[in-house]
Amino acid sequence: MSFKKDAKSVQGMGYTLNEFAHAMLKLQNKGYHNINLVTPTYFTPQIVSSLIIAEVMNQLKHSNY
C-alpha cells in the first residue's frame, strides 16, 4: 500500500487518505469486521488519519444533518 502525495502514487496502487477511508467504509458496509494490512508500521500515521476521517464520515452519515 502506498499513499498518494499530490495525487501521484509513490509505488504500486496508491490511495489518498480520503480514498483509504472510503475503502475501509466500503468494506465495513459489505460486512467485513477487520482489515489485515501487511507490514503497515511504516504507514501508521496515514492509517490513523484515515481511521479518523472514516469515523467522521460514518458519524456524518448517521447524523440528522
N, CA, C and O of each residue as an XYZ file, in Angstrom:
260
protein
N       0.847     -1.155      0.000
C       0.000      0.000      0.000
C       0.898      1.225      0.000
O       1.890      1.292      0.727
N       0.547      2.144     -0.791
C       1.247      3.425     -0.750
C       0.207      4.530     -0.717
O      -0.924      4.341     -1.166
N       0.580      5.662     -0.195
C      -0.321      6.792     -0.148
C       0.133      7.828     -1.153
O       1.326      8.089     -1.306
N      -0.835      8.414     -1.835
C      -0.536      9.409     -2.857
C      -0.020     10.688     -2.225
O      -0.489     11.119     -1.172
N       0.934     11.268     -2.876
C       1.429     12.582     -2.487
C       1.135     13.497     -3.658
O       1.654     13.290     -4.755
N       0.313     14.497     -3.439
C      -0.072     15.413     -4.513
C      -0.639     14.661     -5.711
O      -0.295     14.945     -6.858
N      -1.512     13.698     -5.427
C      -2.218     12.917     -6.446
C      -1.298     12.047     -7.301
O      -1.707     11.608     -8.376
N      -0.075     11.785     -6.858
C       0.821     10.886     -7.582
C       1.130      9.702     -6.685
O       1.461      9.877     -5.513
N       1.022      8.494     -7.230
C       1.302      7.297     -6.458
C       2.803      7.117     -6.290
O       3.562      7.240     -7.251
N       3.230      6.824     -5.060
C       4.647      6.607     -4.795
C       5.089      5.283     -5.393
O       6.102      5.227     -6.091
N       4.349      4.222     -5.130
C       4.635      2.928     -5.751
C       3.382      2.080     -5.655
O       2.598      2.233     -4.718
N       3.187      1.202     -6.599
C       2.014      0.338     -6.568
C       0.729      1.130     -6.634
O       0.683      2.224     -7.196
N      -0.323      0.559     -6.045
C      -1.619      1.218     -6.028
C      -1.649      2.219     -4.886
O      -1.506      1.827     -3.728
N      -1.827      3.468     -5.175
C      -1.803      4.498     -4.146
C      -3.190      4.959     -3.762
O      -4.122      4.898     -4.564
N      -3.319      5.416     -2.547
C      -4.567      5.946     -2.027
C      -4.294      7.278     -1.335
O      -3.277      7.439     -0.661
N      -5.197      8.217     -1.504
C      -5.163      9.397     -0.653
C      -5.776      8.978      0.682
O      -6.337      7.888      0.788
N      -5.675      9.828      1.691
C      -6.273      9.495      2.981
C      -7.781      9.316      2.855
O      -8.351      8.402      3.451
N      -8.429     10.182      2.084
C      -9.880     10.076      1.879
C     -10.251      8.811      1.122
O     -11.239      8.159      1.458
N      -9.477      8.456      0.106
C      -9.753      7.232     -0.655
C      -9.637      6.001      0.235
O     -10.451      5.082      0.142
N      -8.619      5.987      1.101
C      -8.443      4.851      2.001
C      -9.588      4.791      3.009
O     -10.081      3.709      3.328
N     -10.010      5.951      3.510
C     -11.148      5.998      4.434
C     -12.401      5.455      3.753
O     -13.135      4.663      4.344
N     -12.649      5.876      2.515
C     -13.805      5.371      1.755
C     -13.703      3.864      1.547
O     -14.698      3.150      1.669
N     -12.509      3.381      1.234
C     -12.320      1.935      1.016
C     -12.628      1.157      2.293
O     -13.254      0.099      2.235
N     -12.198      1.670      3.442
C     -12.481      0.988      4.710
C     -13.976      0.968      4.997
O     -14.513     -0.048      5.439
N     -14.653      2.096      4.744
C     -16.102      2.146      4.976
C     -16.850      1.234      4.018
O     -17.852      0.625      4.394
N     -16.376      1.137      2.794
C     -16.992      0.253      1.805
C     -16.901     -1.207      2.267
O     -17.867     -1.962      2.156
N     -15.729     -1.593      2.787
C     -15.561     -2.951      3.303
C     -16.464     -3.185      4.514
O     -17.049     -4.259      4.658
N     -16.575     -2.185      5.379
C     -17.452     -2.304      6.548
C     -18.894     -2.502      6.107
O     -19.609     -3.330      6.672
N     -19.325     -1.747      5.104
C     -20.698     -1.867      4.603
C     -20.966     -3.219      3.966
O     -22.115     -3.656      3.894
N     -19.909     -3.889      3.498
C     -20.043     -5.237      2.924
C     -20.035     -6.319      3.999
O     -20.202     -7.501      3.699
N     -19.836     -5.903      5.268
C     -19.886     -6.857      6.361
C     -18.534     -7.321      6.884
O     -18.474     -8.205      7.738
N     -17.459     -6.744      6.389
C     -16.132     -7.111      6.884
C     -15.949     -6.567      8.289
O     -16.406     -5.467      8.598
N     -15.281     -7.335      9.141
C     -15.079     -6.932     10.524
C     -13.662     -6.467     10.810
O     -13.429     -5.812     11.826
N     -12.702     -6.789      9.938
C     -11.333     -6.317     10.129
C     -10.629     -6.217      8.782
O     -11.056     -6.804      7.788
N      -9.554     -5.469      8.779
C      -8.729     -5.304      7.581
C      -7.305     -5.652      7.990
O      -6.751     -5.030      8.896
N      -6.716     -6.629      7.341
C      -5.351     -7.028      7.654
C      -4.398     -6.333      6.684
O      -4.447     -6.568      5.477
N      -3.541     -5.487      7.217
C      -2.572     -4.765      6.413
C      -1.205     -5.421      6.595
O      -0.787     -5.689      7.721
N      -0.516     -5.674      5.499
C       0.801     -6.301      5.549
C       1.848     -5.222      5.809
O       1.902     -4.217      5.100
N       2.663     -5.431      6.806
C       3.718     -4.503      7.238
C       3.248     -3.037      7.224
O       3.818     -2.206      6.517
N       2.214     -2.730      8.006
C       1.657     -1.369      7.981
C       2.414     -0.347      8.831
O       2.085      0.839      8.794
N       3.423     -0.783      9.598
C       4.067      0.111     10.560
C       4.564      1.406      9.923
O       4.427      2.478     10.514
N       5.128      1.318      8.747
C       5.658      2.489      8.057
C       4.566      3.517      7.779
O       4.840      4.714      7.702
N       3.324      3.045      7.628
C       2.205      3.910      7.266
C       1.291      4.223      8.446
O       0.175      4.701      8.246
N       1.741      3.965      9.662
C       0.888      4.160     10.838
C       0.252      5.553     10.901
O      -0.953      5.641     11.136
N       1.002      6.648     10.704
C       0.351      7.972     10.775
C      -0.764      8.142      9.737
O      -1.809      8.717     10.043
N      -0.550      7.651      8.524
C      -1.575      7.779      7.485
C      -2.786      6.890      7.792
O      -3.926      7.283      7.543
N      -2.537      5.695      8.331
C      -3.636      4.792      8.672
C      -4.485      5.409      9.776
O      -5.713      5.385      9.697
N      -3.842      5.961     10.806
C      -4.578      6.597     11.899
C      -5.388      7.785     11.367
O      -6.548      7.960     11.739
N      -4.787      8.589     10.509
C      -5.513      9.726      9.919
C      -6.712      9.246      9.118
O      -7.788      9.837      9.209
N      -6.549      8.190      8.340
C      -7.654      7.643      7.546
C      -8.753      7.086      8.440
O      -9.936      7.215      8.123
N      -8.371      6.466      9.558
C      -9.369      5.952     10.500
C     -10.186      7.093     11.099
O     -11.400      6.970     11.260
N      -9.534      8.185     11.423
C     -10.249      9.352     11.964
C     -11.209      9.911     10.920
O     -12.355     10.231     11.235
N     -10.743     10.030      9.680
C     -11.601     10.514      8.595
C     -12.799      9.587      8.411
O     -13.929     10.051      8.264
N     -12.553      8.275      8.420
C     -13.639      7.297      8.243
C     -14.651      7.403      9.374
O     -15.855      7.309      9.137
N     -14.178      7.597     10.603
C     -15.088      7.737     11.739
C     -15.958      8.976     11.592
O     -17.162      8.918     11.842
N     -15.367     10.093     11.191
C     -16.139     11.326     10.993
C     -17.150     11.124      9.863
O     -18.306     11.527      9.990
N     -16.727     10.508      8.767
C     -17.649     10.250      7.646
C     -18.816      9.377      8.109
O     -19.968      9.626      7.751
N     -18.511      8.364      8.899
C     -19.541      7.453      9.384
C     -20.504      8.177     10.309
O     -21.713      7.959     10.233
N     -19.985      9.043     11.189
C     -20.850      9.801     12.086
C     -21.738     10.767     11.301
O     -22.921     10.905     11.612
N     -21.183     11.435     10.291
C     -21.979     12.337      9.478
C     -23.074     11.591      8.717
O     -24.185     12.098      8.558
N     -22.756     10.401      8.255
C     -23.727      9.588      7.515
C     -24.927      9.234      8.394
O     -26.057      9.157      7.911
N     -24.674      9.021      9.682
C     -25.729      8.598     10.597
C     -26.324      9.741     11.409
O     -27.153      9.506     12.289
N     -25.913     10.970     11.129
C     -26.465     12.115     11.864
C     -27.685     12.658     11.128
O     -28.012     12.206     10.031
N     -28.337     13.607     11.727
C     -29.530     14.210     11.120
C     -29.212     15.454     10.291
O     -30.130     16.161      9.875
N     -27.948     15.730     10.047
C     -27.573     16.941      9.299
C     -27.685     16.725      7.834
O     -27.410     17.636      7.053
